[in-house]
Amino acid sequence: MAHIVILGAGIGGMSCAYEMREQVPPEDKVTVISDSPLFQFVPSNPWVAVNWRTKEDITIPIAPYLERKNISLIATQAKRVHPENNQVELTDGQIIAYAFLVIA
């Protein structure tokens, strides 16, 4: 069983997580690490600036969408990557081991 970790939950990270889940065997684990439990659709920021949308209109919680696809979420900021040990260190002290790391 491989553990694929995706560092970042923006447009690239979320797309990568969905694609990875479809490409790898079901027993492989896919985890997204994000500094926030929320996804904001950044291309819509100008709409917020001109009051066509609110920040709430373009922001959604990440976890429910990832859980539906059997993708884990760790909503804690990454502090450091230790590539020599295949580990990501988080700001809360957790160490997350991986077989493959995608920095998105």
Secondary structure, DSSP 8 states (H G I E B T S, - for coil): --EEEEE--SHHHHHHHHHHHHHS-TTSEEEEE-S-SEEE-GGGHHHHHTTSS-GGGGEEESHHHHHHTT-EEE-S-EEEEEGGGTEEEETTS-EEE-SEEEE-
